[in-house]
Amino acid sequence: MNNSPSSRARRGSLALTRLERLTDVVYGIIVWQLFMLIPTPDTVDYEWGSFSAYLGDSGLTIAVVLIGIGWTIIYWLQSNRLFAALETTDTWHSALSIFQLFFLFVFLYSMKLGVDIGGMTGTWALESGSATVVGLCSLLAFQHARRGRRLLHPDVTDEEARKIALRYRAEPLTNGITFPFAFIPGPLIFGFNLTWEFSFFLYPIVVAVMSRLVKRLPK
């Protein structure tokens, strides 16, 4: 096998393209599977007399699933932004990216457990924990990529890479904040801990703080 710098660069670029495609496929599957968790007449043992009755019986389940879909899409968009800053990949970057995809399936599993058997401390903690690890894997992979500019695209400056790395700490940080809320007793409605559920809405605040820190970085 030709191991010249040009050949390694070509193989790395092809591997990055395949990794991006795999990531997109997995995210698409996760969104589809989460959407299928929304209750339908085939999965519930009552009749829906009206749309309001449907929302009354299944509204919280729908809200929980939509939150899960929302977080999956947020991480998907983050993944696209981080991949766009790269020119190639290597073993460590690929391993961290695949590890992230594994925990996406753990996140899906925790969501399905919560819907099927009802929310409990274990399912809430698993959901927050797996979502946190998804974000951390993505962040660690990008930190590895920008160290020594080993995987960065030539068009991406060091300052831009630094700002990207700081801004995208918001997602794992928010999910990490929600983790202890899984163990805090809160109002329970149809098995859902509202204190834990509402803790996810801290995300815009964390994003605002991170964006403010990015603006304060020295030029």
C-alpha positions as CSV (number, residue, x, y, z in Angstrom):
1,M,0.0,0.0,0.0
2,N,1.3,3.4,-1.0
3,N,1.9,5.3,2.3
4,S,2.9,8.6,0.9
5,P,1.4,11.8,2.4
6,S,-0.8,12.3,-0.6
7,S,-2.1,8.8,-0.4
8,R,-2.8,9.0,3.3
9,A,-4.6,12.3,2.7
10,R,-6.8,10.8,0.0
11,R,-7.6,7.7,2.2
12,G,-8.4,10.0,5.1
13,S,-10.7,12.2,3.0
14,L,-12.6,9.1,1.7
15,A,-12.9,7.8,5.3
16,L,-14.3,11.1,6.4
17,T,-16.9,11.0,3.7
18,R,-18.0,7.5,4.7
19,L,-18.1,8.6,8.3
20,E,-20.3,11.5,7.5
21,R,-22.7,9.3,5.5
22,L,-22.8,6.7,8.3
23,T,-23.5,9.5,10.8
24,D,-26.3,11.0,8.7
25,V,-27.9,7.5,8.3
26,V,-27.8,6.8,12.0
27,Y,-29.3,10.2,12.9
28,G,-32.0,9.7,10.4
29,I,-32.9,6.3,11.9
30,I,-33.0,7.7,15.4
31,V,-35.3,10.5,14.4
32,W,-37.6,8.0,12.6
33,Q,-37.6,5.6,15.5
34,L,-38.4,8.4,18.0
35,F,-41.2,9.6,15.8
36,M,-42.6,6.1,15.9
37,L,-42.9,6.3,19.7
38,I,-45.8,8.8,19.4
39,P,-49.0,6.9,20.4
40,T,-51.3,5.8,17.6
41,P,-54.7,3.9,17.7
42,D,-52.8,0.7,17.2
43,T,-50.7,1.1,20.3
44,V,-53.2,2.3,22.9
45,D,-56.3,0.6,24.3
46,Y,-58.8,3.4,24.0
47,E,-60.7,5.2,21.4
48,W,-60.0,8.9,20.5
49,G,-63.3,10.8,20.5
50,S,-61.6,14.0,19.5
51,F,-58.2,15.6,19.0
52,S,-58.5,17.3,22.5
53,A,-59.1,13.9,24.1
54,Y,-56.0,12.5,22.2
55,L,-53.9,15.4,23.6
56,G,-55.3,14.9,27.0
57,D,-54.4,11.3,27.1
58,S,-51.1,11.4,25.2
59,G,-50.0,15.0,25.3
60,L,-47.1,14.5,27.8
61,T,-45.8,11.4,25.9
62,I,-45.8,13.5,22.7
63,A,-44.0,16.3,24.4
64,V,-41.3,14.0,25.8
65,V,-40.8,12.4,22.3
66,L,-40.7,15.8,20.7
67,I,-38.0,16.9,23.2
68,G,-36.0,13.8,22.3
69,I,-36.4,14.5,18.5
70,G,-35.4,18.1,19.1
71,W,-32.2,17.1,20.9
72,T,-31.4,14.6,18.2
73,I,-31.8,17.2,15.5
74,I,-29.7,19.7,17.5
75,Y,-26.8,17.1,17.7
76,W,-27.3,16.3,14.0
77,L,-26.8,19.9,13.0
78,Q,-23.9,20.2,15.4
79,S,-22.3,17.1,13.8
80,N,-22.7,18.6,10.3
81,R,-21.1,21.8,11.4
82,L,-18.1,20.0,13.0
83,F,-17.6,17.7,10.0
84,A,-17.6,20.7,7.7
85,A,-14.6,22.1,9.5
86,L,-12.5,18.9,8.8
87,E,-10.5,17.8,5.8
88,T,-9.8,14.2,6.9
89,T,-10.2,11.8,9.7
90,D,-8.0,9.3,11.6
91,T,-8.4,6.3,13.9
92,W,-9.1,8.3,17.1
93,H,-11.5,10.7,15.5
94,S,-13.4,7.9,13.8
95,A,-13.5,5.8,17.0
96,L,-14.9,8.7,19.0
97,S,-17.5,9.5,16.3
98,I,-18.7,5.8,16.2
99,F,-18.8,5.8,20.0
100,Q,-21.1,8.8,19.8
101,L,-23.4,6.9,17.5
102,F,-23.5,4.0,19.9
103,F,-24.7,6.3,22.7
104,L,-27.3,7.7,20.3
105,F,-28.9,4.3,20.3
106,V,-28.6,4.2,24.1
107,F,-30.5,7.5,24.1
108,L,-33.2,6.0,21.9
109,Y,-33.4,2.9,24.2
110,S,-33.9,5.1,27.2
111,M,-36.6,7.1,25.5
112,K,-38.4,3.9,24.5
113,L,-38.1,2.6,28.1
114,G,-39.6,5.8,29.4
115,V,-42.6,5.6,27.0
116,D,-43.2,1.8,27.3
117,I,-42.9,1.3,31.1
118,G,-43.2,4.8,32.4
119,G,-40.7,7.2,33.5
120,M,-38.5,6.5,36.6
121,T,-35.3,7.7,38.0
122,G,-33.3,5.1,36.1
123,T,-34.7,6.0,32.7
124,W,-34.4,9.7,33.3
125,A,-30.8,9.4,34.4
126,L,-30.0,7.1,31.4
127,E,-31.5,9.6,29.0
128,S,-29.6,12.6,30.4
129,G,-26.4,10.6,30.8
130,S,-26.5,9.1,27.2
131,A,-27.3,12.5,25.7
132,T,-24.4,14.0,27.7
133,V,-22.0,11.4,26.4
134,V,-23.2,12.0,22.8
135,G,-22.2,15.6,23.1
136,L,-18.9,14.9,24.9
137,C,-17.8,12.4,22.2
138,S,-18.5,15.0,19.5
139,L,-16.6,17.6,21.4
140,L,-13.6,15.3,22.1
141,A,-13.5,14.3,18.5
142,F,-13.3,17.9,17.4
143,Q,-10.7,18.8,20.0
144,H,-8.6,15.9,18.8
145,A,-9.1,17.1,15.2
146,R,-8.0,20.7,15.9
147,R,-5.0,19.8,18.1
148,G,-2.0,20.7,15.9
149,R,-4.5,21.3,13.1
150,R,-4.1,17.6,12.3
151,L,-7.5,17.1,10.7
152,L,-8.8,20.7,10.1
153,H,-9.6,22.0,6.7
154,P,-7.1,24.6,5.5
155,D,-9.8,27.2,5.2
156,V,-10.7,26.9,9.0
157,T,-8.5,29.3,11.1
158,D,-7.3,28.4,14.6
159,E,-9.5,31.2,16.0
160,E,-12.6,29.8,14.2
161,A,-11.9,26.3,15.4
162,R,-11.5,27.6,19.0
163,K,-14.8,29.4,18.8
164,I,-16.5,26.3,17.4
165,A,-15.1,24.1,20.2
166,L,-16.3,26.6,22.9
167,R,-19.8,27.2,21.4
168,Y,-20.6,23.5,21.1
169,R,-19.9,22.8,24.8
170,A,-23.5,24.1,25.4
171,E,-25.2,20.8,24.4
172,P,-23.3,18.3,26.6
173,L,-23.2,20.9,29.4
174,T,-27.0,21.3,29.3
175,N,-27.6,17.6,29.3
176,G,-25.1,17.2,32.1
177,I,-27.1,19.8,34.1
178,T,-30.3,17.8,33.6
179,F,-28.7,14.6,35.0
180,P,-29.0,15.5,38.8
181,F,-32.6,16.6,38.2
182,A,-33.4,13.0,37.4
183,F,-32.9,12.3,41.1
184,I,-34.7,15.3,42.5
185,P,-38.4,14.5,43.4
186,G,-40.7,16.7,41.4
187,P,-44.3,16.9,40.3
188,L,-45.3,13.6,38.6
189,I,-48.0,13.7,35.9
190,F,-48.7,10.4,34.1
191,G,-45.2,9.1,35.3
192,F,-43.3,12.1,34.0
193,N,-41.1,14.2,36.3
194,L,-41.8,17.7,35.3
195,T,-38.8,19.1,37.2
196,W,-36.5,17.0,35.1
197,E,-38.4,17.6,31.8
198,F,-38.3,21.4,32.2
199,S,-34.6,21.3,33.1
200,F,-33.9,20.7,29.4
201,F,-35.3,24.2,28.6
202,L,-32.2,25.6,30.2
203,Y,-30.5,25.0,26.8
204,P,-31.2,28.5,25.4
205,I,-29.6,30.1,28.5
206,V,-26.5,27.9,28.3
207,V,-26.2,28.7,24.5
208,A,-26.5,32.4,25.3
209,V,-23.7,32.1,27.9
210,M,-21.4,30.1,25.6
211,S,-22.1,32.5,22.7
212,R,-21.2,35.4,25.0
213,L,-17.9,33.7,26.0
214,V,-17.1,33.1,22.3
215,K,-17.5,36.9,21.6
216,R,-15.1,37.7,24.4
217,L,-12.3,35.5,23.0
218,P,-9.3,37.6,22.0
219,K,-9.0,38.3,18.3
